[in-house]
Amino acid sequence: MASSQVLAAWSKLPVERRRQAIAVRDTELMTSLQGVLRTLMTAEIDAAGRGDATEDKSGLVLLSAMEFDMPDGVMDTQAAGCSIVWPAEMHSEPARLMQVASRALGFAEDECSAFDPSMAAVGRLRDLAEPLPTSWQELETCLARFVQQAILTAVRPFLDSAAAAAAPPEA
C-alpha cells in the first residue's frame, strides 16, 4: 500500500525535520490564513453577541493546535522568520499528523489513506487555500491539504530512491 510507504519514509525523518517540513513559511499564505482567522473569529463573536449558535470546533485538531511562530518583538506575519507550526506532540508519533489530516480530508481516522503519493499536487502551496475558507471546517480541511502536500513533498526523495532501487536494471 502506497500510504504505508509514505508513513515509513515519514517515520525515518527526525522529529525536528518533520516539524520543519510542515511549517508554513509562505508569507502570502500566512497572511491569507491570518485574514481568514480574523474573519471567522469576528463572525463568531458577532453571532455569540446576538445569541446565535456558533460552529462546533471540537473536532478541528489541526486548527486548534496550530501556532504562529514569530521572532521576539515581531507582530507582523509578513516579517522574516515568521511561520505557522504545530507543537511537538503532533510530530512525536509519525502517524499522528497523517491520521489527523486524513480524518479532516474525509478518510477514516485510523488510516493514512490521504497520503497516497499519487495525490501529490503540482503547483504552489498557497493555491491550496483557494478559494479562501469561509468556515472553521473549511479552514481545517485547507490545513489538512497543506499538511498532506507538505508530507508528500518531504518524503518524495525517499520514495523516488526506493523506486529506483526496486526498478530492474536496464539491459
KOLTI-867900 format. One line per field, with one value per atom (N, C-alpha, C, O): residue number from 1; residue in one letter; atom name; z, x, y. Coordinates in Angstrom, 2 decimals. Each point is the difference from the previous one (the first is absolute). Layout:
KOLTI-867900
seq: c(NUM	...)
type: c(a	...)
atom: c(CA	...)
zz: c(Z	...)
xx: c(X	...)
yy: c(Y	...)
//
This chain:
KOLTI-867900
seq: c(1	1	1	1	2	2	2	2	3	3	3	3	4	4	4	4	5	5	5	5	6	6	6	6	7	7	7	7	8	8	8	8	9	9	9	9	10	10	10	10	11	11	11	11	12	12	12	12	13	13	13	13	14	14	14	14	15	15	15	15	16	16	16	16	17	17	17	17	18	18	18	18	19	19	19	19	20	20	20	20	21	21	21	21	22	22	22	22	23	23	23	23	24	24	24	24	25	25	25	25	26	26	26	26	27	27	27	27	28	28	28	28	29	29	29	29	30	30	30	30	31	31	31	31	32	32	32	32	33	33	33	33	34	34	34	34	35	35	35	35	36	36	36	36	37	37	37	37	38	38	38	38	39	39	39	39	40	40	40	40	41	41	41	41	42	42	42	42	43	43	43	43	44	44	44	44	45	45	45	45	46	46	46	46	47	47	47	47	48	48	48	48	49	49	49	49	50	50	50	50	51	51	51	51	52	52	52	52	53	53	53	53	54	54	54	54	55	55	55	55	56	56	56	56	57	57	57	57	58	58	58	58	59	59	59	59	60	60	60	60	61	61	61	61	62	62	62	62	63	63	63	63	64	64	64	64	65	65	65	65	66	66	66	66	67	67	67	67	68	68	68	68	69	69	69	69	70	70	70	70	71	71	71	71	72	72	72	72	73	73	73	73	74	74	74	74	75	75	75	75	76	76	76	76	77	77	77	77	78	78	78	78	79	79	79	79	80	80	80	80	81	81	81	81	82	82	82	82	83	83	83	83	84	84	84	84	85	85	85	85	86	86	86	86	87	87	87	87	88	88	88	88	89	89	89	89	90	90	90	90	91	91	91	91	92	92	92	92	93	93	93	93	94	94	94	94	95	95	95	95	96	96	96	96	97	97	97	97	98	98	98	98	99	99	99	99	100	100	100	100	101	101	101	101	102	102	102	102	103	103	103	103	104	104	104	104	105	105	105	105	106	106	106	106	107	107	107	107	108	108	108	108	109	109	109	109	110	110	110	110	111	111	111	111	112	112	112	112	113	113	113	113	114	114	114	114	115	115	115	115	116	116	116	116	117	117	117	117	118	118	118	118	119	119	119	119	120	120	120	120	121	121	121	121	122	122	122	122	123	123	123	123	124	124	124	124	125	125	125	125	126	126	126	126	127	127	127	127	128	128	128	128	129	129	129	129	130	130	130	130	131	131	131	131	132	132	132	132	133	133	133	133	134	134	134	134	135	135	135	135	136	136	136	136	137	137	137	137	138	138	138	138	139	139	139	139	140	140	140	140	141	141	141	141	142	142	142	142	143	143	143	143	144	144	144	144	145	145	145	145	146	146	146	146	147	147	147	147	148	148	148	148	149	149	149	149	150	150	150	150	151	151	151	151	152	152	152	152	153	153	153	153	154	154	154	154	155	155	155	155	156	156	156	156	157	157	157	157	158	158	158	158	159	159	159	159	160	160	160	160	161	161	161	161	162	162	162	162	163	163	163	163	164	164	164	164	165	165	165	165	166	166	166	166	167	167	167	167	168	168	168	168	169	169	169	169	170	170	170	170	171	171	171	171)
type: c(m	m	m	m	a	a	a	a	s	s	s	s	s	s	s	s	q	q	q	q	v	v	v	v	l	l	l	l	a	a	a	a	a	a	a	a	w	w	w	w	s	s	s	s	k	k	k	k	l	l	l	l	p	p	p	p	v	v	v	v	e	e	e	e	r	r	r	r	r	r	r	r	r	r	r	r	q	q	q	q	a	a	a	a	i	i	i	i	a	a	a	a	v	v	v	v	r	r	r	r	d	d	d	d	t	t	t	t	e	e	e	e	l	l	l	l	m	m	m	m	t	t	t	t	s	s	s	s	l	l	l	l	q	q	q	q	g	g	g	g	v	v	v	v	l	l	l	l	r	r	r	r	t	t	t	t	l	l	l	l	m	m	m	m	t	t	t	t	a	a	a	a	e	e	e	e	i	i	i	i	d	d	d	d	a	a	a	a	a	a	a	a	g	g	g	g	r	r	r	r	g	g	g	g	d	d	d	d	a	a	a	a	t	t	t	t	e	e	e	e	d	d	d	d	k	k	k	k	s	s	s	s	g	g	g	g	l	l	l	l	v	v	v	v	l	l	l	l	l	l	l	l	s	s	s	s	a	a	a	a	m	m	m	m	e	e	e	e	f	f	f	f	d	d	d	d	m	m	m	m	p	p	p	p	d	d	d	d	g	g	g	g	v	v	v	v	m	m	m	m	d	d	d	d	t	t	t	t	q	q	q	q	a	a	a	a	a	a	a	a	g	g	g	g	c	c	c	c	s	s	s	s	i	i	i	i	v	v	v	v	w	w	w	w	p	p	p	p	a	a	a	a	e	e	e	e	m	m	m	m	h	h	h	h	s	s	s	s	e	e	e	e	p	p	p	p	a	a	a	a	r	r	r	r	l	l	l	l	m	m	m	m	q	q	q	q	v	v	v	v	a	a	a	a	s	s	s	s	r	r	r	r	a	a	a	a	l	l	l	l	g	g	g	g	f	f	f	f	a	a	a	a	e	e	e	e	d	d	d	d	e	e	e	e	c	c	c	c	s	s	s	s	a	a	a	a	f	f	f	f	d	d	d	d	p	p	p	p	s	s	s	s	m	m	m	m	a	a	a	a	a	a	a	a	v	v	v	v	g	g	g	g	r	r	r	r	l	l	l	l	r	r	r	r	d	d	d	d	l	l	l	l	a	a	a	a	e	e	e	e	p	p	p	p	l	l	l	l	p	p	p	p	t	t	t	t	s	s	s	s	w	w	w	w	q	q	q	q	e	e	e	e	l	l	l	l	e	e	e	e	t	t	t	t	c	c	c	c	l	l	l	l	a	a	a	a	r	r	r	r	f	f	f	f	v	v	v	v	q	q	q	q	q	q	q	q	a	a	a	a	i	i	i	i	l	l	l	l	t	t	t	t	a	a	a	a	v	v	v	v	r	r	r	r	p	p	p	p	f	f	f	f	l	l	l	l	d	d	d	d	s	s	s	s	a	a	a	a	a	a	a	a	a	a	a	a	a	a	a	a	a	a	a	a	a	a	a	a	p	p	p	p	p	p	p	p	e	e	e	e	a	a	a	a)
atom: c(N	CA	C	O	N	CA	C	O	N	CA	C	O	N	CA	C	O	N	CA	C	O	N	CA	C	O	N	CA	C	O	N	CA	C	O	N	CA	C	O	N	CA	C	O	N	CA	C	O	N	CA	C	O	N	CA	C	O	N	CA	C	O	N	CA	C	O	N	CA	C	O	N	CA	C	O	N	CA	C	O	N	CA	C	O	N	CA	C	O	N	CA	C	O	N	CA	C	O	N	CA	C	O	N	CA	C	O	N	CA	C	O	N	CA	C	O	N	CA	C	O	N	CA	C	O	N	CA	C	O	N	CA	C	O	N	CA	C	O	N	CA	C	O	N	CA	C	O	N	CA	C	O	N	CA	C	O	N	CA	C	O	N	CA	C	O	N	CA	C	O	N	CA	C	O	N	CA	C	O	N	CA	C	O	N	CA	C	O	N	CA	C	O	N	CA	C	O	N	CA	C	O	N	CA	C	O	N	CA	C	O	N	CA	C	O	N	CA	C	O	N	CA	C	O	N	CA	C	O	N	CA	C	O	N	CA	C	O	N	CA	C	O	N	CA	C	O	N	CA	C	O	N	CA	C	O	N	CA	C	O	N	CA	C	O	N	CA	C	O	N	CA	C	O	N	CA	C	O	N	CA	C	O	N	CA	C	O	N	CA	C	O	N	CA	C	O	N	CA	C	O	N	CA	C	O	N	CA	C	O	N	CA	C	O	N	CA	C	O	N	CA	C	O	N	CA	C	O	N	CA	C	O	N	CA	C	O	N	CA	C	O	N	CA	C	O	N	CA	C	O	N	CA	C	O	N	CA	C	O	N	CA	C	O	N	CA	C	O	N	CA	C	O	N	CA	C	O	N	CA	C	O	N	CA	C	O	N	CA	C	O	N	CA	C	O	N	CA	C	O	N	CA	C	O	N	CA	C	O	N	CA	C	O	N	CA	C	O	N	CA	C	O	N	CA	C	O	N	CA	C	O	N	CA	C	O	N	CA	C	O	N	CA	C	O	N	CA	C	O	N	CA	C	O	N	CA	C	O	N	CA	C	O	N	CA	C	O	N	CA	C	O	N	CA	C	O	N	CA	C	O	N	CA	C	O	N	CA	C	O	N	CA	C	O	N	CA	C	O	N	CA	C	O	N	CA	C	O	N	CA	C	O	N	CA	C	O	N	CA	C	O	N	CA	C	O	N	CA	C	O	N	CA	C	O	N	CA	C	O	N	CA	C	O	N	CA	C	O	N	CA	C	O	N	CA	C	O	N	CA	C	O	N	CA	C	O	N	CA	C	O	N	CA	C	O	N	CA	C	O	N	CA	C	O	N	CA	C	O	N	CA	C	O	N	CA	C	O	N	CA	C	O	N	CA	C	O	N	CA	C	O	N	CA	C	O	N	CA	C	O	N	CA	C	O	N	CA	C	O	N	CA	C	O	N	CA	C	O	N	CA	C	O	N	CA	C	O	N	CA	C	O	N	CA	C	O	N	CA	C	O	N	CA	C	O	N	CA	C	O	N	CA	C	O	N	CA	C	O	N	CA	C	O	N	CA	C	O	N	CA	C	O	N	CA	C	O	N	CA	C	O	N	CA	C	O	N	CA	C	O	N	CA	C	O	N	CA	C	O	N	CA	C	O	N	CA	C	O	N	CA	C	O	N	CA	C	O	N	CA	C	O	N	CA	C	O	N	CA	C	O	N	CA	C	O	N	CA	C	O	N	CA	C	O	N	CA	C	O)
zz: c(0.00	0.00	0.00	0.80	-1.69	-0.18	1.25	0.32	0.38	1.18	1.10	0.79	-0.74	1.00	-0.36	0.89	-2.18	-0.42	0.42	0.42	-0.55	0.41	1.51	0.47	0.29	1.46	0.37	0.89	-1.56	0.30	-0.29	0.79	-1.90	-0.34	0.98	0.44	-0.09	0.95	1.36	0.68	-0.30	1.29	0.07	1.09	-2.23	-0.02	0.28	0.41	-0.63	0.24	1.49	0.74	-0.28	1.41	0.31	-0.90	2.14	0.42	-0.45	-0.54	0.74	-0.38	-1.50	-0.46	-0.31	-1.47	-0.41	-0.91	1.59	-0.28	0.34	-0.75	1.88	0.42	-1.03	-0.37	-0.07	-0.98	-1.36	-0.70	0.35	-1.30	-0.15	-1.10	2.21	-0.11	0.48	0.09	0.24	0.40	-1.22	-1.08	1.26	-1.07	0.09	0.99	-2.03	-0.02	-1.10	-0.06	-0.80	-1.11	0.57	0.54	-0.66	0.63	-0.58	0.73	-2.01	-0.60	0.56	0.31	-0.18	0.57	1.47	0.45	0.30	1.42	0.15	0.86	-1.68	0.06	-0.32	0.66	-1.67	-0.36	1.15	0.35	0.26	1.10	1.21	0.69	-0.43	1.13	-0.26	0.92	-2.16	-0.35	0.16	0.48	-0.87	0.16	1.49	0.40	0.40	1.45	0.59	0.80	-1.18	0.50	-0.40	0.82	-2.08	-0.50	0.75	0.41	-0.23	0.69	1.48	0.54	0.09	1.41	0.17	0.92	-1.81	0.06	-0.19	0.73	-1.71	-0.24	1.21	0.35	0.28	1.18	1.18	0.71	-0.50	1.08	-0.25	0.93	-2.17	-0.36	0.23	0.55	-0.97	0.18	1.48	0.42	0.36	1.44	0.65	0.90	-1.37	0.52	-0.29	0.76	-1.87	-0.36	0.64	-0.10	0.76	0.61	-0.97	0.31	-1.50	-0.99	0.35	0.66	-1.11	0.19	-0.83	-1.08	1.59	-0.73	-0.45	0.54	-1.51	-0.58	1.03	0.71	-0.63	0.90	-0.55	-1.13	1.92	-0.42	0.74	-0.09	0.82	0.84	-0.78	0.54	-1.76	-0.78	-0.94	-0.82	0.93	-0.92	0.60	0.52	-0.59	0.69	-0.57	0.76	-2.08	-0.60	0.33	0.34	-0.45	0.27	1.46	0.29	0.62	1.42	0.46	1.01	-1.71	0.42	-0.72	0.45	-1.56	-0.76	0.79	0.80	-1.03	0.71	-1.00	-0.96	1.19	-0.77	0.73	1.15	-1.82	0.58	-0.56	-1.19	2.06	-0.46	0.91	1.21	-1.81	0.82	1.07	-0.18	1.27	1.10	-0.52	-0.77	1.21	-0.35	-1.35	-0.32	-0.47	-1.32	0.13	0.63	-1.21	0.07	-1.39	-0.11	-0.94	-1.36	-0.63	-0.06	-0.41	-0.58	-1.31	-0.50	-0.07	-1.24	0.26	-0.94	2.21	0.35	-0.19	0.09	-0.35	-0.17	1.26	1.12	-1.29	1.12	0.59	0.95	-1.49	0.52	-0.70	-1.17	1.91	-0.59	0.81	1.14	-1.74	0.71	0.24	-0.93	2.18	0.38	0.85	0.46	-0.26	0.92	1.09	-0.28	1.52	1.14	-0.11	-0.78	1.58	-0.04	0.16	-0.59	1.39	0.21	-1.30	-0.10	-0.88	-1.29	-0.85	-0.99	1.39	-0.81	0.65	-0.68	1.98	0.70	-0.51	-0.08	-0.26	-0.60	-1.47	-0.32	-0.60	-1.42	-0.59	-0.83	1.23	-0.59	0.49	-0.67	1.80	0.61	-0.96	-0.24	-0.28	-0.88	-1.29	-0.51	0.00	-1.21	0.26	-0.85	2.01	0.34	0.18	-0.45	1.12	0.23	-1.34	-0.23	-0.64	-1.31	-0.84	-0.68	0.72	-0.76	0.45	-0.83	2.14	0.53	-0.48	-0.38	0.41	-0.44	-1.49	-0.45	-0.30	-1.45	-0.33	-1.17	2.20	-0.22	-0.03	-0.37	0.74	0.06	1.43	0.93	-0.75	1.34	0.85	-0.49	1.75	0.88	0.22	0.20	-0.23	0.32	-1.18	0.11	-1.23	-1.14	-0.54	0.33	-1.15	-0.59	-1.51	-0.77	0.35	-1.41	-0.79	-1.22	1.86	-0.71	-0.45	-0.62	0.92	-0.28	-1.07	0.06	-1.03	-1.16	-0.83	-0.28	-0.12	-0.77	-1.27	-0.49	-0.05	-1.21	0.29	-0.93	2.21	0.38	0.11	0.36	-0.67	0.05	-1.04	-1.17	1.60	-0.90	-0.60	0.60	-1.77	-0.63	0.08	-0.30	0.68	0.11	1.32	0.76	-0.51	1.20	1.17	-0.15	1.32	1.18	0.32	0.50	-0.80	0.32	-0.81	0.39	-1.51	-0.80	0.76	-0.34	1.38	0.79	0.83	0.48	-0.32	0.76	-0.93	0.43	-1.65	-0.96	-0.30	-0.28	0.31	0.53	1.51	0.66	-0.13	1.44	0.80	-0.36	1.44	0.86	0.58	0.33	-0.21	0.56	1.27	0.52	-0.03	1.25	0.70	-0.61	1.89	0.76	-0.61	-0.10	-0.32	-0.60	-1.30	-0.27	-0.55	-1.26	0.29	-0.73	1.78	0.36	0.44	-0.36	1.14	0.42	-1.23	-0.06	-0.90	-1.23	-0.78	-0.53	0.47	-0.68	0.68	-0.69	2.01	0.73	-0.23	-0.13	0.06	-0.25	-1.40	-0.17	-0.82	-1.36	0.01	-0.66	1.40	0.09	0.64	-0.52	1.65	0.69	-0.93	-0.09	-0.59	-0.94	-1.05	-0.22	-0.41	-1.06	0.54	-0.65	1.83	0.60	0.33	-0.22	0.74	0.31	-1.28	-0.08	-0.92	-1.26	-0.66	-0.60	0.73	-0.55	0.78	-0.59	1.91	0.85	-0.24	0.07	-0.35	-0.16	-1.45	-0.27	-0.67	-1.42	-0.29	-0.72	1.26	-0.28	0.47	-0.68	1.84	0.49	-0.92	-0.33	-0.08	-0.87	-1.37	-0.57	0.04	-1.30	0.04	-0.91	1.98	0.09	0.23	-0.50	1.24	0.21	-1.31	-0.29	-0.50	-1.29	-0.96	-0.74	0.76	-0.87	0.39	-0.87	2.18	0.47	-0.35	-0.23	0.20	-0.28	-1.50	-0.40	-0.41	-1.45	-0.54	0.45	-1.43	-0.58	-0.78	-0.61	0.62	-0.71	-1.51	-0.55	-0.08	-1.44	-0.71	0.41	-1.48	-0.73	-0.95	-0.69)
xx: c(0.84	-0.84	0.89	0.93	-1.21	0.83	0.03	1.05	-2.18	-0.01	0.90	0.56	-0.40	0.91	1.45	0.84	-0.54	1.35	0.25	1.11	-2.13	0.14	0.22	0.88	-1.65	0.17	1.39	0.63	-0.14	1.33	1.07	0.93	-1.06	0.97	-0.09	1.02	-2.25	-0.22	0.59	0.56	-0.69	0.51	1.52	0.57	0.10	1.46	0.55	1.15	-1.98	0.46	0.04	-0.91	1.94	0.02	-1.18	-0.51	0.10	-1.15	0.14	-0.95	2.10	0.18	-0.12	-0.52	1.00	-0.13	-1.47	-0.45	-0.31	-1.44	-0.70	-0.85	1.22	-0.60	0.30	-0.89	2.11	0.39	-0.68	-0.31	0.10	-0.60	-1.42	-0.42	-0.31	-1.39	-0.21	-1.14	2.23	-0.13	-0.38	0.57	-1.53	-0.42	0.88	-0.04	0.83	0.88	-0.36	0.55	-1.46	-0.42	-0.78	-1.09	1.63	-0.63	-1.38	-0.90	0.71	-1.31	-1.04	-1.13	1.52	-0.91	-0.27	-1.15	2.18	-0.19	-0.93	-0.88	1.07	-0.86	-1.44	-0.92	0.72	-1.35	-0.64	-1.16	1.91	-0.54	-0.31	-1.00	1.87	-0.24	-1.27	-0.78	0.57	-1.21	-1.25	-1.02	1.11	-1.13	-0.31	-1.16	2.21	-0.21	-0.69	-0.93	1.38	-0.63	-1.46	-0.86	0.57	-1.37	-0.89	-1.11	1.60	-0.80	-0.20	-1.08	2.12	-0.13	-0.98	-0.82	0.90	-0.92	-1.43	-0.90	0.67	-1.35	-0.50	-1.18	2.07	-0.41	-0.33	-0.97	1.76	-0.28	-1.33	-0.80	0.56	-1.27	-1.18	-1.02	1.18	-1.08	-0.27	-1.16	2.21	-0.17	-0.68	-0.82	1.17	-0.62	-1.49	-0.76	0.35	-1.42	-0.71	-1.23	1.99	-0.60	-0.15	-0.66	1.26	-0.07	1.00	1.01	-1.33	0.91	1.27	-0.06	1.18	1.26	0.43	-0.46	1.34	0.47	0.78	0.84	-1.10	0.72	1.41	0.17	0.83	1.38	0.72	1.22	-1.94	0.63	0.81	0.97	-1.33	0.72	1.04	0.56	-0.28	0.93	1.41	0.46	0.19	1.28	1.12	0.76	-0.65	1.09	-0.16	0.97	-2.17	-0.28	0.28	0.63	-1.11	0.16	1.46	0.37	0.45	1.38	0.99	1.13	-1.56	0.95	0.43	-0.76	2.01	0.57	0.70	0.60	-0.68	0.80	1.32	0.05	1.03	1.34	0.68	0.35	-0.15	0.55	1.17	-0.05	1.11	1.13	-0.45	-0.99	1.71	-0.32	-0.16	0.83	-1.88	-0.25	-0.67	-0.37	0.20	-0.61	-1.50	-0.42	-0.38	-1.45	-0.62	-1.22	2.01	-0.49	0.40	1.19	-2.16	0.29	0.78	0.51	-0.42	0.75	1.48	0.79	-0.40	1.40	0.80	-0.54	1.82	0.89	0.02	-0.04	0.09	0.10	-1.32	-0.01	-1.12	-1.31	-0.47	0.31	-1.04	-0.54	-1.20	-0.23	-0.52	-1.06	0.53	0.46	-0.52	0.54	-1.02	-1.00	1.27	-0.79	0.93	1.17	-1.65	0.86	0.61	-0.45	1.48	0.77	-0.87	0.29	-1.37	-0.81	-0.66	-0.38	0.27	-0.57	1.03	-0.36	1.64	1.06	0.67	0.67	-0.85	0.73	-0.38	0.87	-2.10	-0.45	-0.27	-0.96	1.78	-0.12	-1.40	-0.42	-0.29	-1.33	-1.04	-1.02	1.24	-1.01	-0.45	-1.20	2.12	-0.35	-0.66	-0.93	1.42	-0.60	-1.44	-0.87	0.62	-1.35	-0.95	-1.14	1.62	-0.83	-0.36	-1.15	2.14	-0.25	-0.92	-0.89	1.09	-0.87	-1.44	-0.91	0.70	-1.35	-0.64	-1.17	1.95	-0.52	-0.32	-0.84	1.49	-0.24	-1.08	-0.26	-0.37	-1.12	0.35	-0.85	2.06	0.40	-0.17	-0.13	0.12	-0.13	1.20	1.13	-1.38	1.05	1.14	1.14	-1.44	1.03	0.89	0.87	-1.07	0.86	0.60	-0.44	1.43	0.69	-0.25	0.89	-2.09	-0.33	0.18	0.21	-0.29	0.15	1.43	0.30	0.58	1.42	0.54	1.15	-1.97	0.46	0.84	-0.46	1.68	0.84	-0.66	0.36	-1.33	-0.68	-0.84	-0.46	0.25	-0.78	0.84	-0.50	1.79	0.86	-0.44	-0.19	0.03	-0.45	1.21	1.07	-1.26	1.03	-0.46	-1.16	2.03	-0.37	0.45	0.73	-1.18	0.40	-0.89	-1.20	1.82	-0.77	-1.09	-1.06	1.29	-1.02	-1.27	-1.07	1.17	-1.19	-0.95	-1.18	1.70	-0.83	-1.04	-0.97	1.19	-0.94	-0.98	-0.65	0.55	-0.92	-1.13	0.28	-1.51	-0.44	0.22	0.11	-0.05	0.23	-1.10	-1.18	1.54	-1.01	-0.97	0.39	-1.65	-1.02	-0.63	-0.97	1.52	-0.48	1.19	1.05	-1.24	1.06	0.31	1.17	-2.19	0.21	0.78	0.89	-1.23	0.75	1.45	0.90	-0.66	1.38	0.76	1.16	-1.80	0.63	0.35	1.08	-1.98	0.25	1.16	0.84	-0.80	1.10	1.33	0.98	-0.93	1.22	0.38	1.19	-2.18	0.27	0.60	0.91	-1.42	0.58	1.44	0.86	-0.60	1.37	0.91	1.07	-1.50	0.80	0.23	1.12	-2.17	0.12	1.08	0.89	-0.97	0.95	1.42	0.97	-0.86	1.32	0.67	1.20	-1.97	0.56	0.37	1.09	-1.96	0.31	1.25	0.79	-0.63	1.20	1.24	1.05	-1.16	1.14	0.49	1.20	-2.12	0.40	0.29	0.49	-0.78	0.22	1.40	0.12	0.97	1.34	0.18	0.65	-1.23	0.08	-0.73	0.50	-1.70	-0.81	0.64	-0.02	0.59	0.66	1.22	0.22	0.58	1.19	-0.39	0.67	-1.73	-0.49	-0.50	0.25	-0.96	-0.52	1.16	-0.04	1.07	1.16	0.75	0.46	-0.35	0.70	-0.78	0.59	-1.91	-0.83	-0.16	-0.42	0.77	-0.18	1.02	1.14	-1.58	0.95	1.09	-0.26	1.45	1.09	-0.29	-0.59	1.04	-0.19	0.98	1.14	-1.62	0.86	0.91	0.79)
yy: c(-1.18	1.18	1.24	0.10	0.84	1.19	0.87	0.56	-0.43	0.86	-0.56	0.76	-2.08	-0.58	0.31	0.13	0.00	0.41	1.45	0.34	0.49	1.40	0.06	0.73	-1.50	-0.01	-0.50	0.56	-1.60	-0.52	1.05	0.17	0.53	1.05	1.17	0.52	-0.11	1.09	-0.36	0.85	-2.11	-0.48	0.06	0.12	-0.21	0.03	1.40	0.15	0.86	1.37	0.30	-0.40	1.10	0.40	0.94	0.67	-0.63	0.80	1.45	0.58	0.02	1.41	0.19	1.01	-1.96	0.09	-0.11	0.69	-1.56	-0.10	1.32	0.47	0.11	1.27	1.10	0.77	-0.71	1.01	-0.24	0.96	-2.21	-0.33	0.53	0.36	-0.30	0.47	1.42	0.47	0.23	1.40	0.84	-0.16	1.05	0.91	1.24	0.73	-0.49	1.18	0.98	1.10	-1.48	0.86	1.18	-0.19	1.40	1.17	0.28	0.43	-0.65	0.24	-0.98	0.39	-1.65	-1.00	0.31	-0.09	0.45	0.33	1.20	-0.01	1.02	1.19	-0.37	0.48	-1.32	-0.45	-0.75	0.25	-1.19	-0.80	0.88	-0.19	1.16	0.91	0.83	0.23	0.21	0.74	-0.84	0.48	-1.75	-0.92	-0.18	0.03	-0.22	-0.14	1.23	-0.14	1.32	1.23	0.07	0.33	-0.63	0.05	-0.98	0.34	-1.57	-1.02	0.35	-0.20	0.71	0.38	1.16	0.00	0.99	1.14	-0.47	0.44	-1.32	-0.52	-0.78	0.08	-0.83	-0.78	0.91	-0.25	1.27	0.96	0.69	0.16	0.25	0.64	-0.94	0.40	-1.66	-0.99	-0.23	-0.07	-0.07	-0.21	1.21	-0.16	1.36	1.22	0.07	0.58	-1.18	-0.04	-1.19	-0.13	-0.73	-1.19	-1.16	-0.98	1.09	-1.07	-1.10	0.24	-1.45	-1.13	0.22	0.58	-1.04	0.09	-1.39	-1.01	0.98	-1.27	-0.81	0.55	-1.84	-0.90	-0.21	-0.46	0.79	-0.13	-1.12	-0.11	-0.72	-1.01	-1.04	-0.53	0.24	-1.01	0.57	-0.73	2.02	0.65	0.01	1.02	-2.16	-0.22	0.86	0.61	-0.54	0.79	1.47	0.67	-0.17	1.40	0.34	1.02	-1.86	0.33	-0.12	0.61	-1.37	-0.19	0.93	0.15	0.48	0.82	1.23	0.55	-0.14	1.14	0.91	-0.47	1.78	0.95	0.12	0.44	-0.82	0.06	1.25	0.05	0.94	1.27	0.38	-0.20	0.75	0.43	1.00	0.70	-0.66	0.93	1.42	0.49	0.17	1.38	0.21	1.13	-2.17	0.12	-0.25	-0.97	1.85	-0.14	-0.17	-0.17	0.20	-0.06	-1.33	-0.32	-0.45	-1.31	0.11	-1.00	2.19	0.17	0.24	0.09	0.03	0.22	-1.29	-1.10	1.27	-1.16	-0.85	0.53	-1.82	-0.92	-0.45	-0.78	1.25	-0.39	-1.28	-0.23	-0.59	-1.22	-0.48	0.43	-1.32	-0.71	-1.40	-0.66	0.21	-1.30	-0.75	0.57	-1.83	-0.82	-0.49	-0.27	0.15	-0.34	-1.40	-0.84	0.63	-1.25	-1.24	-1.05	1.15	-1.20	-0.49	-1.16	2.04	-0.41	-0.75	-0.63	0.69	-0.60	-1.20	-0.77	0.61	-1.06	-1.39	-0.87	0.65	-1.27	0.29	0.70	-1.23	0.35	-0.18	0.80	-1.82	-0.25	1.00	0.19	0.44	0.89	1.11	0.15	0.60	1.11	-0.50	0.62	-1.74	-0.57	-0.44	0.20	-0.80	-0.44	1.18	-0.03	1.07	1.19	0.64	0.36	-0.21	0.60	-0.88	0.51	-1.81	-0.92	0.14	0.05	0.01	0.15	1.31	0.03	1.05	1.30	0.01	0.78	-1.64	-0.10	-1.02	-0.26	-0.32	-0.91	-1.47	-0.82	0.46	-1.40	-0.49	0.80	-2.11	-0.58	0.43	0.05	0.25	0.53	-0.99	0.41	-1.72	-0.97	-0.35	-0.87	1.53	-0.28	1.29	1.10	-1.26	1.14	0.03	0.36	-0.72	-0.12	1.27	-0.06	1.20	1.27	0.23	1.01	-1.94	0.20	-0.93	-0.42	0.10	-0.74	0.98	1.10	-1.49	0.93	0.53	1.07	-1.80	0.48	1.24	0.67	-0.34	1.17	1.26	1.06	-1.18	1.18	1.00	-0.34	1.57	1.06	0.71	0.06	0.47	0.80	1.44	0.31	0.56	1.41	0.59	-0.64	1.85	0.71	-0.42	-0.22	0.11	-0.38	1.01	-0.38	1.66	1.01	-0.25	0.46	-1.18	-0.32	-0.93	-0.10	-0.58	-0.90	0.77	-0.58	1.88	0.83	0.73	0.96	-1.38	0.62	-0.97	-1.16	1.57	1.29	0.05	-1.03	2.24	0.16	-0.67	0.10	-0.78	-0.64	1.02	1.12	-1.53	0.90	-0.58	0.55	-1.66	-0.59	-0.65	-0.23	-0.06	-0.67	-1.36	-0.38	-0.36	-1.32	0.11	-0.81	1.80	0.20	0.35	-0.42	1.19	0.35	-1.25	-0.17	-0.68	-1.27	-0.84	-0.59	0.52	-0.76	0.60	-0.72	2.04	0.70	-0.34	-0.29	0.33	-0.34	-1.46	-0.31	-0.57	-1.42	-0.20	-0.81	1.55	-0.10	0.48	-0.58	1.65	0.50	-1.05	-0.29	-0.28	-1.02	-1.19	-0.51	0.07	-1.11	0.28	-0.83	1.99	0.32	0.21	-0.37	0.96	0.21	-1.34	-0.17	-0.77	-1.32	-0.72	-0.58	0.59	-0.67	0.60	-0.72	2.03	0.66	-0.43	-0.26	0.20	-0.36	-1.43	-0.27	-0.64	-1.41	-0.37	-1.10	1.99	-0.29	-0.53	-0.99	1.60	-0.55	-1.45	-0.80	0.46	-1.37	-0.96	-1.08	1.49	-0.85	-0.16	-1.10	2.17	-0.07	-0.91	-0.79	0.90	-0.86	-1.46	-0.90	0.66	-1.37	-0.58	-1.17	1.97	-0.47	-0.28	-0.98	1.82	-0.21	-1.27	-0.74	0.49	-1.20	-1.26	-1.06	1.16	-1.17	-0.27	-1.08	2.07	-0.16	-1.01	-0.04	-0.78	-0.96	0.74	1.04	-1.58	0.66	0.01	-0.93	2.03	0.11	-0.93	-0.16	-0.43	-0.95	0.71	-0.64)
//
